[in-house]
Amino acid sequence: MSAMRQAMERLYGAIGHLDNAVGTLERSMAGQQRDMFGALPGNGNALPALDSGESVDPALIALHLDRVIEKVETVLGRA
């Protein structure tokens, strides 16, 4: 179970990092006029490209996280 614990600790840290990054982005955009109907880059739902050059689809990330959460709940329910 130590591998599971390590993975969950890394995930917890990554979630904190993401939360901080979103907060920083929100603060940097404070007071700016935002175009609510403007097209997003990529497939229209994707976020801007990462360093790897690939765009990030928030819906795909949410789906993947939901599946992982279900698996973790199942595994922890058996423990």
PyMOL Python script that loads the backbone (N, CA, C, O; Angstrom):
from pymol import cmd

cmd.read_pdbstr("""\
ATOM      1  N   MET A   1       0.814  -1.179   0.000  1.00  0.00           N
ATOM      2  CA  MET A   1       0.000   0.000   0.000  1.00  0.00           C
ATOM      3  C   MET A   1       0.867   1.255   0.000  1.00  0.00           C
ATOM      4  O   MET A   1       0.342   2.357  -0.165  1.00  0.00           O
ATOM      5  N   SER A   2       2.171   1.118   0.180  1.00  0.00           N
ATOM      6  CA  SER A   2       3.033   2.304   0.213  1.00  0.00           C
ATOM      7  C   SER A   2       3.090   2.991  -1.145  1.00  0.00           C
ATOM      8  O   SER A   2       3.182   4.217  -1.198  1.00  0.00           O
ATOM      9  N   ALA A   3       3.038   2.244  -2.239  1.00  0.00           N
ATOM     10  CA  ALA A   3       3.028   2.864  -3.569  1.00  0.00           C
ATOM     11  C   ALA A   3       1.758   3.691  -3.742  1.00  0.00           C
ATOM     12  O   ALA A   3       1.790   4.776  -4.323  1.00  0.00           O
ATOM     13  N   MET A   4       0.654   3.180  -3.243  1.00  0.00           N
ATOM     14  CA  MET A   4      -0.616   3.899  -3.318  1.00  0.00           C
ATOM     15  C   MET A   4      -0.533   5.175  -2.478  1.00  0.00           C
ATOM     16  O   MET A   4      -0.989   6.234  -2.909  1.00  0.00           O
ATOM     17  N   ARG A   5       0.036   5.076  -1.306  1.00  0.00           N
ATOM     18  CA  ARG A   5       0.160   6.250  -0.426  1.00  0.00           C
ATOM     19  C   ARG A   5       1.052   7.310  -1.077  1.00  0.00           C
ATOM     20  O   ARG A   5       0.729   8.497  -1.052  1.00  0.00           O
ATOM     21  N   GLN A   6       2.168   6.880  -1.657  1.00  0.00           N
ATOM     22  CA  GLN A   6       3.069   7.825  -2.320  1.00  0.00           C
ATOM     23  C   GLN A   6       2.368   8.507  -3.489  1.00  0.00           C
ATOM     24  O   GLN A   6       2.502   9.717  -3.676  1.00  0.00           O
ATOM     25  N   ALA A   7       1.630   7.741  -4.269  1.00  0.00           N
ATOM     26  CA  ALA A   7       0.916   8.316  -5.412  1.00  0.00           C
ATOM     27  C   ALA A   7      -0.130   9.317  -4.945  1.00  0.00           C
ATOM     28  O   ALA A   7      -0.300  10.367  -5.565  1.00  0.00           O
ATOM     29  N   MET A   8      -0.833   9.007  -3.858  1.00  0.00           N
ATOM     30  CA  MET A   8      -1.852   9.916  -3.351  1.00  0.00           C
ATOM     31  C   MET A   8      -1.212  11.185  -2.785  1.00  0.00           C
ATOM     32  O   MET A   8      -1.776  12.271  -2.917  1.00  0.00           O
ATOM     33  N   GLU A   9      -0.055  11.057  -2.163  1.00  0.00           N
ATOM     34  CA  GLU A   9       0.648  12.240  -1.655  1.00  0.00           C
ATOM     35  C   GLU A   9       1.104  13.130  -2.806  1.00  0.00           C
ATOM     36  O   GLU A   9       1.006  14.354  -2.722  1.00  0.00           O
ATOM     37  N   ARG A  10       1.608  12.513  -3.894  1.00  0.00           N
ATOM     38  CA  ARG A  10       2.004  13.298  -5.068  1.00  0.00           C
ATOM     39  C   ARG A  10       0.789  13.970  -5.700  1.00  0.00           C
ATOM     40  O   ARG A  10       0.866  15.123  -6.124  1.00  0.00           O
ATOM     41  N   LEU A  11      -0.327  13.253  -5.764  1.00  0.00           N
ATOM     42  CA  LEU A  11      -1.552  13.818  -6.325  1.00  0.00           C
ATOM     43  C   LEU A  11      -2.017  15.003  -5.487  1.00  0.00           C
ATOM     44  O   LEU A  11      -2.411  16.035  -6.031  1.00  0.00           O
ATOM     45  N   TYR A  12      -1.972  14.857  -4.172  1.00  0.00           N
ATOM     46  CA  TYR A  12      -2.379  15.939  -3.271  1.00  0.00           C
ATOM     47  C   TYR A  12      -1.510  17.174  -3.507  1.00  0.00           C
ATOM     48  O   TYR A  12      -2.016  18.296  -3.543  1.00  0.00           O
ATOM     49  N   GLY A  13      -0.218  16.967  -3.665  1.00  0.00           N
ATOM     50  CA  GLY A  13       0.690  18.078  -3.953  1.00  0.00           C
ATOM     51  C   GLY A  13       0.393  18.718  -5.300  1.00  0.00           C
ATOM     52  O   GLY A  13       0.427  19.941  -5.433  1.00  0.00           O
ATOM     53  N   ALA A  14       0.102  17.890  -6.297  1.00  0.00           N
ATOM     54  CA  ALA A  14      -0.205  18.406  -7.632  1.00  0.00           C
ATOM     55  C   ALA A  14      -1.500  19.210  -7.624  1.00  0.00           C
ATOM     56  O   ALA A  14      -1.602  20.232  -8.302  1.00  0.00           O
ATOM     57  N   ILE A  15      -2.490  18.752  -6.859  1.00  0.00           N
ATOM     58  CA  ILE A  15      -3.751  19.487  -6.761  1.00  0.00           C
ATOM     59  C   ILE A  15      -3.503  20.849  -6.119  1.00  0.00           C
ATOM     60  O   ILE A  15      -4.060  21.855  -6.559  1.00  0.00           O
ATOM     61  N   GLY A  16      -2.678  20.882  -5.090  1.00  0.00           N
ATOM     62  CA  GLY A  16      -2.327  22.156  -4.458  1.00  0.00           C
ATOM     63  C   GLY A  16      -1.622  23.084  -5.422  1.00  0.00           C
ATOM     64  O   GLY A  16      -1.887  24.285  -5.446  1.00  0.00           O
ATOM     65  N   HIS A  17      -0.713  22.522  -6.226  1.00  0.00           N
ATOM     66  CA  HIS A  17       0.014  23.317  -7.224  1.00  0.00           C
ATOM     67  C   HIS A  17      -0.962  23.874  -8.261  1.00  0.00           C
ATOM     68  O   HIS A  17      -0.866  25.042  -8.638  1.00  0.00           O
ATOM     69  N   LEU A  18      -1.899  23.044  -8.724  1.00  0.00           N
ATOM     70  CA  LEU A  18      -2.896  23.490  -9.696  1.00  0.00           C
ATOM     71  C   LEU A  18      -3.770  24.588  -9.096  1.00  0.00           C
ATOM     72  O   LEU A  18      -4.066  25.581  -9.761  1.00  0.00           O
ATOM     73  N   ASP A  19      -4.180  24.413  -7.854  1.00  0.00           N
ATOM     74  CA  ASP A  19      -5.008  25.409  -7.182  1.00  0.00           C
ATOM     75  C   ASP A  19      -4.278  26.750  -7.092  1.00  0.00           C
ATOM     76  O   ASP A  19      -4.870  27.803  -7.332  1.00  0.00           O
ATOM     77  N   ASN A  20      -3.001  26.706  -6.747  1.00  0.00           N
ATOM     78  CA  ASN A  20      -2.200  27.932  -6.669  1.00  0.00           C
ATOM     79  C   ASN A  20      -2.053  28.582  -8.040  1.00  0.00           C
ATOM     80  O   ASN A  20      -2.138  29.804  -8.160  1.00  0.00           O
ATOM     81  N   ALA A  21      -1.834  27.772  -9.076  1.00  0.00           N
ATOM     82  CA  ALA A  21      -1.665  28.303 -10.425  1.00  0.00           C
ATOM     83  C   ALA A  21      -2.943  28.980 -10.911  1.00  0.00           C
ATOM     84  O   ALA A  21      -2.886  30.033 -11.547  1.00  0.00           O
ATOM     85  N   VAL A  22      -4.093  28.381 -10.614  1.00  0.00           N
ATOM     86  CA  VAL A  22      -5.367  28.972 -11.020  1.00  0.00           C
ATOM     87  C   VAL A  22      -5.574  30.294 -10.279  1.00  0.00           C
ATOM     88  O   VAL A  22      -6.018  31.280 -10.868  1.00  0.00           O
ATOM     89  N   GLY A  23      -5.253  30.308  -8.996  1.00  0.00           N
ATOM     90  CA  GLY A  23      -5.379  31.543  -8.223  1.00  0.00           C
ATOM     91  C   GLY A  23      -4.501  32.651  -8.781  1.00  0.00           C
ATOM     92  O   GLY A  23      -4.924  33.802  -8.878  1.00  0.00           O
ATOM     93  N   THR A  24      -3.274  32.295  -9.147  1.00  0.00           N
ATOM     94  CA  THR A  24      -2.352  33.270  -9.732  1.00  0.00           C
ATOM     95  C   THR A  24      -2.894  33.798 -11.054  1.00  0.00           C
ATOM     96  O   THR A  24      -2.830  34.999 -11.320  1.00  0.00           O
ATOM     97  N   LEU A  25      -3.426  32.907 -11.881  1.00  0.00           N
ATOM     98  CA  LEU A  25      -3.998  33.313 -13.166  1.00  0.00           C
ATOM     99  C   LEU A  25      -5.198  34.227 -12.954  1.00  0.00           C
ATOM    100  O   LEU A  25      -5.335  35.241 -13.639  1.00  0.00           O
ATOM    101  N   GLU A  26      -6.057  33.878 -12.019  1.00  0.00           N
ATOM    102  CA  GLU A  26      -7.224  34.716 -11.750  1.00  0.00           C
ATOM    103  C   GLU A  26      -6.808  36.112 -11.289  1.00  0.00           C
ATOM    104  O   GLU A  26      -7.376  37.112 -11.727  1.00  0.00           O
ATOM    105  N   ARG A  27      -5.812  36.173 -10.404  1.00  0.00           N
ATOM    106  CA  ARG A  27      -5.345  37.479  -9.930  1.00  0.00           C
ATOM    107  C   ARG A  27      -4.730  38.285 -11.065  1.00  0.00           C
ATOM    108  O   ARG A  27      -4.917  39.500 -11.127  1.00  0.00           O
ATOM    109  N   SER A  28      -3.999  37.632 -11.964  1.00  0.00           N
ATOM    110  CA  SER A  28      -3.361  38.354 -13.066  1.00  0.00           C
ATOM    111  C   SER A  28      -4.385  38.867 -14.079  1.00  0.00           C
ATOM    112  O   SER A  28      -4.116  39.824 -14.805  1.00  0.00           O
ATOM    113  N   MET A  29      -5.543  38.239 -14.127  1.00  0.00           N
ATOM    114  CA  MET A  29      -6.584  38.638 -15.076  1.00  0.00           C
ATOM    115  C   MET A  29      -7.617  39.567 -14.442  1.00  0.00           C
ATOM    116  O   MET A  29      -8.559  39.988 -15.114  1.00  0.00           O
ATOM    117  N   ALA A  30      -7.456  39.889 -13.174  1.00  0.00           N
ATOM    118  CA  ALA A  30      -8.422  40.743 -12.476  1.00  0.00           C
ATOM    119  C   ALA A  30      -8.542  42.090 -13.177  1.00  0.00           C
ATOM    120  O   ALA A  30      -7.541  42.735 -13.486  1.00  0.00           O
ATOM    121  N   GLY A  31      -9.768  42.498 -13.420  1.00  0.00           N
ATOM    122  CA  GLY A  31     -10.014  43.785 -14.039  1.00  0.00           C
ATOM    123  C   GLY A  31      -9.916  43.797 -15.550  1.00  0.00           C
ATOM    124  O   GLY A  31     -10.211  44.814 -16.177  1.00  0.00           O
ATOM    125  N   GLN A  32      -9.507  42.689 -16.147  1.00  0.00           N
ATOM    126  CA  GLN A  32      -9.407  42.640 -17.610  1.00  0.00           C
ATOM    127  C   GLN A  32     -10.763  42.329 -18.217  1.00  0.00           C
ATOM    128  O   GLN A  32     -11.568  41.598 -17.640  1.00  0.00           O
ATOM    129  N   GLN A  33     -11.000  42.893 -19.383  1.00  0.00           N
ATOM    130  CA  GLN A  33     -12.203  42.565 -20.137  1.00  0.00           C
ATOM    131  C   GLN A  33     -11.987  41.202 -20.776  1.00  0.00           C
ATOM    132  O   GLN A  33     -10.996  40.990 -21.475  1.00  0.00           O
ATOM    133  N   ARG A  34     -12.907  40.284 -20.539  1.00  0.00           N
ATOM    134  CA  ARG A  34     -12.783  38.933 -21.107  1.00  0.00           C
ATOM    135  C   ARG A  34     -13.866  38.708 -22.139  1.00  0.00           C
ATOM    136  O   ARG A  34     -15.024  39.072 -21.932  1.00  0.00           O
ATOM    137  N   ASP A  35     -13.486  38.109 -23.246  1.00  0.00           N
ATOM    138  CA  ASP A  35     -14.426  37.792 -24.311  1.00  0.00           C
ATOM    139  C   ASP A  35     -15.034  36.432 -24.017  1.00  0.00           C
ATOM    140  O   ASP A  35     -14.398  35.403 -24.243  1.00  0.00           O
ATOM    141  N   MET A  36     -16.265  36.421 -23.513  1.00  0.00           N
ATOM    142  CA  MET A  36     -16.907  35.167 -23.132  1.00  0.00           C
ATOM    143  C   MET A  36     -17.265  34.310 -24.344  1.00  0.00           C
ATOM    144  O   MET A  36     -17.458  33.102 -24.209  1.00  0.00           O
ATOM    145  N   PHE A  37     -17.354  34.915 -25.514  1.00  0.00           N
ATOM    146  CA  PHE A  37     -17.782  34.182 -26.686  1.00  0.00           C
ATOM    147  C   PHE A  37     -16.667  33.985 -27.706  1.00  0.00           C
ATOM    148  O   PHE A  37     -16.910  33.506 -28.814  1.00  0.00           O
ATOM    149  N   GLY A  38     -15.466  34.350 -27.336  1.00  0.00           N
ATOM    150  CA  GLY A  38     -14.334  34.172 -28.234  1.00  0.00           C
ATOM    151  C   GLY A  38     -13.954  32.704 -28.346  1.00  0.00           C
ATOM    152  O   GLY A  38     -14.150  31.931 -27.408  1.00  0.00           O
ATOM    153  N   ALA A  39     -13.425  32.334 -29.467  1.00  0.00           N
ATOM    154  CA  ALA A  39     -13.031  30.942 -29.693  1.00  0.00           C
ATOM    155  C   ALA A  39     -11.755  30.621 -28.926  1.00  0.00           C
ATOM    156  O   ALA A  39     -10.826  31.426 -28.858  1.00  0.00           O
ATOM    157  N   LEU A  40     -11.737  29.436 -28.358  1.00  0.00           N
ATOM    158  CA  LEU A  40     -10.529  28.955 -27.702  1.00  0.00           C
ATOM    159  C   LEU A  40      -9.638  28.299 -28.735  1.00  0.00           C
ATOM    160  O   LEU A  40     -10.129  27.828 -29.761  1.00  0.00           O
ATOM    161  N   PRO A  41      -8.337  28.257 -28.488  1.00  0.00           N
ATOM    162  CA  PRO A  41      -7.446  27.592 -29.440  1.00  0.00           C
ATOM    163  C   PRO A  41      -7.707  26.088 -29.478  1.00  0.00           C
ATOM    164  O   PRO A  41      -8.362  25.532 -28.596  1.00  0.00           O
ATOM    165  N   GLY A  42      -7.188  25.454 -30.501  1.00  0.00           N
ATOM    166  CA  GLY A  42      -7.303  23.994 -30.600  1.00  0.00           C
ATOM    167  C   GLY A  42      -8.683  23.573 -31.066  1.00  0.00           C
ATOM    168  O   GLY A  42      -9.201  24.082 -32.060  1.00  0.00           O
ATOM    169  N   ASN A  43      -9.281  22.621 -30.322  1.00  0.00           N
ATOM    170  CA  ASN A  43     -10.563  22.069 -30.748  1.00  0.00           C
ATOM    171  C   ASN A  43     -11.762  22.884 -30.262  1.00  0.00           C
ATOM    172  O   ASN A  43     -12.901  22.435 -30.389  1.00  0.00           O
ATOM    173  N   GLY A  44     -11.528  24.052 -29.718  1.00  0.00           N
ATOM    174  CA  GLY A  44     -12.615  24.877 -29.246  1.00  0.00           C
ATOM    175  C   GLY A  44     -12.896  24.691 -27.773  1.00  0.00           C
ATOM    176  O   GLY A  44     -13.479  25.571 -27.140  1.00  0.00           O
ATOM    177  N   ASN A  45     -12.491  23.553 -27.208  1.00  0.00           N
ATOM    178  CA  ASN A  45     -12.670  23.294 -25.785  1.00  0.00           C
ATOM    179  C   ASN A  45     -11.337  23.203 -25.067  1.00  0.00           C
ATOM    180  O   ASN A  45     -11.286  23.154 -23.838  1.00  0.00           O
ATOM    181  N   ALA A  46     -10.268  23.179 -25.831  1.00  0.00           N
ATOM    182  CA  ALA A  46      -8.943  22.935 -25.262  1.00  0.00           C
ATOM    183  C   ALA A  46      -8.366  24.197 -24.639  1.00  0.00           C
ATOM    184  O   ALA A  46      -8.675  25.317 -25.045  1.00  0.00           O
ATOM    185  N   LEU A  47      -7.528  23.982 -23.651  1.00  0.00           N
ATOM    186  CA  LEU A  47      -6.773  25.077 -23.055  1.00  0.00           C
ATOM    187  C   LEU A  47      -5.533  25.318 -23.907  1.00  0.00           C
ATOM    188  O   LEU A  47      -5.177  24.458 -24.713  1.00  0.00           O
ATOM    189  N   PRO A  48      -4.865  26.460 -23.757  1.00  0.00           N
ATOM    190  CA  PRO A  48      -3.662  26.715 -24.545  1.00  0.00           C
ATOM    191  C   PRO A  48      -2.622  25.611 -24.387  1.00  0.00           C
ATOM    192  O   PRO A  48      -2.621  24.880 -23.396  1.00  0.00           O
ATOM    193  N   ALA A  49      -1.745  25.502 -25.366  1.00  0.00           N
ATOM    194  CA  ALA A  49      -0.740  24.439 -25.393  1.00  0.00           C
ATOM    195  C   ALA A  49       0.193  24.502 -24.195  1.00  0.00           C
ATOM    196  O   ALA A  49       0.520  25.577 -23.694  1.00  0.00           O
ATOM    197  N   LEU A  50       0.611  23.333 -23.752  1.00  0.00           N
ATOM    198  CA  LEU A  50       1.604  23.220 -22.697  1.00  0.00           C
ATOM    199  C   LEU A  50       2.989  23.280 -23.314  1.00  0.00           C
ATOM    200  O   LEU A  50       3.117  23.445 -24.527  1.00  0.00           O
ATOM    201  N   ASP A  51       4.018  23.149 -22.507  1.00  0.00           N
ATOM    202  CA  ASP A  51       5.392  23.159 -23.012  1.00  0.00           C
ATOM    203  C   ASP A  51       5.618  22.080 -24.058  1.00  0.00           C
ATOM    204  O   ASP A  51       6.452  22.247 -24.949  1.00  0.00           O
ATOM    205  N   SER A  52       4.881  20.967 -23.962  1.00  0.00           N
ATOM    206  CA  SER A  52       5.053  19.867 -24.903  1.00  0.00           C
ATOM    207  C   SER A  52       4.450  20.185 -26.271  1.00  0.00           C
ATOM    208  O   SER A  52       4.680  19.461 -27.240  1.00  0.00           O
ATOM    209  N   GLY A  53       3.679  21.268 -26.345  1.00  0.00           N
ATOM    210  CA  GLY A  53       3.061  21.635 -27.610  1.00  0.00           C
ATOM    211  C   GLY A  53       1.665  21.059 -27.783  1.00  0.00           C
ATOM    212  O   GLY A  53       0.984  21.384 -28.756  1.00  0.00           O
ATOM    213  N   GLU A  54       1.222  20.206 -26.853  1.00  0.00           N
ATOM    214  CA  GLU A  54      -0.102  19.609 -26.947  1.00  0.00           C
ATOM    215  C   GLU A  54      -1.102  20.466 -26.190  1.00  0.00           C
ATOM    216  O   GLU A  54      -0.787  21.016 -25.135  1.00  0.00           O
ATOM    217  N   SER A  55      -2.321  20.577 -26.738  1.00  0.00           N
ATOM    218  CA  SER A  55      -3.356  21.302 -26.015  1.00  0.00           C
ATOM    219  C   SER A  55      -3.979  20.363 -24.981  1.00  0.00           C
ATOM    220  O   SER A  55      -3.849  19.143 -25.081  1.00  0.00           O
ATOM    221  N   VAL A  56      -4.647  20.936 -24.000  1.00  0.00           N
ATOM    222  CA  VAL A  56      -5.231  20.178 -22.905  1.00  0.00           C
ATOM    223  C   VAL A  56      -6.746  20.328 -22.970  1.00  0.00           C
ATOM    224  O   VAL A  56      -7.258  21.447 -22.957  1.00  0.00           O
ATOM    225  N   ASP A  57      -7.458  19.226 -23.038  1.00  0.00           N
ATOM    226  CA  ASP A  57      -8.912  19.238 -23.075  1.00  0.00           C
ATOM    227  C   ASP A  57      -9.435  19.058 -21.650  1.00  0.00           C
ATOM    228  O   ASP A  57      -9.309  17.969 -21.089  1.00  0.00           O
ATOM    229  N   PRO A  58     -10.017  20.096 -21.055  1.00  0.00           N
ATOM    230  CA  PRO A  58     -10.491  19.991 -19.678  1.00  0.00           C
ATOM    231  C   PRO A  58     -11.499  18.863 -19.462  1.00  0.00           C
ATOM    232  O   PRO A  58     -11.491  18.224 -18.410  1.00  0.00           O
ATOM    233  N   ALA A  59     -12.360  18.612 -20.436  1.00  0.00           N
ATOM    234  CA  ALA A  59     -13.349  17.540 -20.295  1.00  0.00           C
ATOM    235  C   ALA A  59     -12.663  16.173 -20.236  1.00  0.00           C
ATOM    236  O   ALA A  59     -13.094  15.291 -19.494  1.00  0.00           O
ATOM    237  N   LEU A  60     -11.607  16.003 -21.009  1.00  0.00           N
ATOM    238  CA  LEU A  60     -10.867  14.741 -20.994  1.00  0.00           C
ATOM    239  C   LEU A  60     -10.153  14.551 -19.665  1.00  0.00           C
ATOM    240  O   LEU A  60     -10.115  13.441 -19.133  1.00  0.00           O
ATOM    241  N   ILE A  61      -9.591  15.619 -19.130  1.00  0.00           N
ATOM    242  CA  ILE A  61      -8.935  15.549 -17.829  1.00  0.00           C
ATOM    243  C   ILE A  61      -9.954  15.197 -16.751  1.00  0.00           C
ATOM    244  O   ILE A  61      -9.686  14.354 -15.895  1.00  0.00           O
ATOM    245  N   ALA A  62     -11.117  15.836 -16.790  1.00  0.00           N
ATOM    246  CA  ALA A  62     -12.166  15.554 -15.798  1.00  0.00           C
ATOM    247  C   ALA A  62     -12.614  14.097 -15.872  1.00  0.00           C
ATOM    248  O   ALA A  62     -12.806  13.450 -14.842  1.00  0.00           O
ATOM    249  N   LEU A  63     -12.775  13.592 -17.070  1.00  0.00           N
ATOM    250  CA  LEU A  63     -13.171  12.188 -17.241  1.00  0.00           C
ATOM    251  C   LEU A  63     -12.113  11.258 -16.666  1.00  0.00           C
ATOM    252  O   LEU A  63     -12.435  10.308 -15.953  1.00  0.00           O
ATOM    253  N   HIS A  64     -10.868  11.529 -16.973  1.00  0.00           N
ATOM    254  CA  HIS A  64      -9.769  10.700 -16.470  1.00  0.00           C
ATOM    255  C   HIS A  64      -9.707  10.755 -14.939  1.00  0.00           C
ATOM    256  O   HIS A  64      -9.550   9.723 -14.288  1.00  0.00           O
ATOM    257  N   LEU A  65      -9.828  11.944 -14.372  1.00  0.00           N
ATOM    258  CA  LEU A  65      -9.809  12.076 -12.913  1.00  0.00           C
ATOM    259  C   LEU A  65     -10.977  11.334 -12.272  1.00  0.00           C
ATOM    260  O   LEU A  65     -10.807  10.690 -11.237  1.00  0.00           O
ATOM    261  N   ASP A  66     -12.161  11.416 -12.877  1.00  0.00           N
ATOM    262  CA  ASP A  66     -13.321  10.688 -12.349  1.00  0.00           C
ATOM    263  C   ASP A  66     -13.060   9.189 -12.303  1.00  0.00           C
ATOM    264  O   ASP A  66     -13.394   8.523 -11.323  1.00  0.00           O
ATOM    265  N   ARG A  67     -12.466   8.667 -13.358  1.00  0.00           N
ATOM    266  CA  ARG A  67     -12.162   7.225 -13.403  1.00  0.00           C
ATOM    267  C   ARG A  67     -11.141   6.838 -12.343  1.00  0.00           C
ATOM    268  O   ARG A  67     -11.275   5.808 -11.682  1.00  0.00           O
ATOM    269  N   VAL A  68     -10.122   7.672 -12.188  1.00  0.00           N
ATOM    270  CA  VAL A  68      -9.092   7.388 -11.180  1.00  0.00           C
ATOM    271  C   VAL A  68      -9.688   7.448  -9.782  1.00  0.00           C
ATOM    272  O   VAL A  68      -9.382   6.605  -8.940  1.00  0.00           O
ATOM    273  N   ILE A  69     -10.533   8.436  -9.531  1.00  0.00           N
ATOM    274  CA  ILE A  69     -11.175   8.561  -8.215  1.00  0.00           C
ATOM    275  C   ILE A  69     -12.009   7.327  -7.911  1.00  0.00           C
ATOM    276  O   ILE A  69     -11.972   6.814  -6.792  1.00  0.00           O
ATOM    277  N   GLU A  70     -12.761   6.844  -8.893  1.00  0.00           N
ATOM    278  CA  GLU A  70     -13.557   5.631  -8.697  1.00  0.00           C
ATOM    279  C   GLU A  70     -12.671   4.443  -8.333  1.00  0.00           C
ATOM    280  O   GLU A  70     -12.998   3.670  -7.433  1.00  0.00           O
ATOM    281  N   LYS A  71     -11.540   4.301  -9.042  1.00  0.00           N
ATOM    282  CA  LYS A  71     -10.624   3.192  -8.756  1.00  0.00           C
ATOM    283  C   LYS A  71     -10.048   3.302  -7.354  1.00  0.00           C
ATOM    284  O   LYS A  71      -9.956   2.307  -6.635  1.00  0.00           O
ATOM    285  N   VAL A  72      -9.660   4.516  -6.964  1.00  0.00           N
ATOM    286  CA  VAL A  72      -9.072   4.727  -5.635  1.00  0.00           C
ATOM    287  C   VAL A  72     -10.114   4.405  -4.567  1.00  0.00           C
ATOM    288  O   VAL A  72      -9.803   3.737  -3.581  1.00  0.00           O
ATOM    289  N   GLU A  73     -11.344   4.874  -4.756  1.00  0.00           N
ATOM    290  CA  GLU A  73     -12.408   4.578  -3.792  1.00  0.00           C
ATOM    291  C   GLU A  73     -12.649   3.077  -3.668  1.00  0.00           C
ATOM    292  O   GLU A  73     -12.875   2.567  -2.570  1.00  0.00           O
ATOM    293  N   THR A  74     -12.602   2.377  -4.788  1.00  0.00           N
ATOM    294  CA  THR A  74     -12.798   0.926  -4.777  1.00  0.00           C
ATOM    295  C   THR A  74     -11.664   0.250  -4.011  1.00  0.00           C
ATOM    296  O   THR A  74     -11.915  -0.607  -3.164  1.00  0.00           O
ATOM    297  N   VAL A  75     -10.429   0.625  -4.301  1.00  0.00           N
ATOM    298  CA  VAL A  75      -9.275   0.022  -3.638  1.00  0.00           C
ATOM    299  C   VAL A  75      -9.289   0.332  -2.155  1.00  0.00           C
ATOM    300  O   VAL A  75      -9.056  -0.560  -1.339  1.00  0.00           O
ATOM    301  N   LEU A  76      -9.556   1.568  -1.788  1.00  0.00           N
ATOM    302  CA  LEU A  76      -9.564   1.946  -0.370  1.00  0.00           C
ATOM    303  C   LEU A  76     -10.742   1.306   0.359  1.00  0.00           C
ATOM    304  O   LEU A  76     -10.654   1.033   1.556  1.00  0.00           O
ATOM    305  N   GLY A  77     -11.828   1.067  -0.342  1.00  0.00           N
ATOM    306  CA  GLY A  77     -12.986   0.393   0.257  1.00  0.00           C
ATOM    307  C   GLY A  77     -12.685  -1.043   0.630  1.00  0.00           C
ATOM    308  O   GLY A  77     -13.282  -1.589   1.558  1.00  0.00           O
ATOM    309  N   ARG A  78     -11.760  -1.653  -0.089  1.00  0.00           N
ATOM    310  CA  ARG A  78     -11.361  -3.044   0.188  1.00  0.00           C
ATOM    311  C   ARG A  78     -10.343  -3.138   1.296  1.00  0.00           C
ATOM    312  O   ARG A  78     -10.195  -4.191   1.915  1.00  0.00           O
ATOM    313  N   ALA A  79      -9.629  -2.041   1.560  1.00  0.00           N
ATOM    314  CA  ALA A  79      -8.533  -2.083   2.531  1.00  0.00           C
ATOM    315  C   ALA A  79      -9.033  -2.218   3.959  1.00  0.00           C
ATOM    316  O   ALA A  79      -8.231  -2.267   4.892  1.00  0.00           O
TER     317      ALA A  79
END
""", "prot")
cmd.dss("prot")
cmd.show_as("cartoon", "prot")
cmd.util.cbc("prot")
cmd.orient("prot")
